[in-house]
Amino acid sequence: MIISKELLVRTAGIFGVEITDGATDKFDRYAAMLLEWNQKFNLTAITDPDAIVVRHFADSLTFFAAAEPAEGASLIDVGSGAGFPALPIAIVRGDMQVTALDSTGKRVNFLSAVADELALTVSAVHMRAEDAAARPDMREQYDFATARAVANMRELSEYCLGFVKVGGSFVALKGPSLPEELDGAKKAIETMGGLLDKTSDFTLPDGSRRCIAVVNKRSQTPTAYPRKSAKIAKFPLV
């Protein structure tokens, strides 16, 4: 086994997540595939097995300390990269319907390979967020949208809230800059039909601070949003 089962179970428990033996095996295989594929192209700078457990797996599972998805809930992870938090969420909650969205083909190929290898209910989609959010089969179709350290909260709100159905939530997994980012994201959140519900603050076992924002979707997103990335950068919602 590549990863420490004891470390995984202990760190997941901090966030109220129980790891079964079957899930442990899947996390271990995920770590192995991450290291194998990382030799071919850059997926992560974190290659120490214990660091993978803490800074990738446990960090992703903080989602469950901030949100309580119902049985069979749908979730889209925007800018999923190497699969965080989408794949750890899917490993722990096999009942959920998870979509991992990324704009880079090699990453999407990796996500698909892991999902197939671990028999996860994960769909890997190769698209830009602003294009995917305009598709009728993806727009406002999800109970949850997640993003982890992809962009500033202002831009993330525009990219992600268009995927969330009214009554659902956007859960942003961020670092200690979250309070400042939220100050600058108020207009974007409101424009996209969102309302900040709560923030949570966590410390990982390695001392890293993590902050999570839960934004509830209270009304439909106007059809003009999200805009193309160049327009978002040039004309931020402030």
C-alpha positions, 0 to 999 in steps of 0.5 A: 500500500502506497498511502498510510491507512491510519493517516487517511482514516484519522485525517478524514475523521477530523471532518466527520468522514468515515473511510471504509476498507473498500474506500481505503483501497480506492484512495491507495490506487488513486494515489498510485495512478496520480504518481504514475501519470505525474511522471508523464505530465504535470498533475501535482507538485505534491508527490510524498504519499503522506502529503497526498493524503493530507493536502489532497485527499483530506483537503477535498473531504473538508467539503463534507464538513461544510455541506450535507449532500442528500442521497443521490445528489449531483455535483460538478467540480469546476477546474477539477485538475487531478480530481480534487475534490471531485474524486475523493467525494465520489470515493466516499459517496458512491451514490452521488452523481459527480461531474469533473470539468476541466479545460485540459484534455490530458487531465480529463483523460486522467480523470476518466482513467481513474473513474474507470479503474475505481468504478466511480460514478464520475463523468469527466468533461473536457470543456471550459467552464463558461462554455459548459455553463451555457449548455442546456444539459448542464446549466442549473442542473446540479445540487452542488458546484465545487472549486478548489483554489482555481481562481479568485472568489469573484471569478469563481462565483461567475464560473460556478453558480451558473451550474447550480440549480435554484436551492443548491449550493456552490461550495468553494474550497479556499485558503486563508485569503477567503475573507478578503476575496469574499469582500470583493465578490459580493456583486458577482455572487448577487448578480449570479443569483447567489447568497453567502450562507456561511464560511468555515475555517479548518486546519489540516494536520500539517498546519495548513489553514483551509477556508470554505464558503457555501453560497446558496443559489436563491434565483436563476442566473441571468442568461448573459452569465457566465461571460467569456474569460477575457470579458470576466478579466477585463470587466470584473463584477465589482 
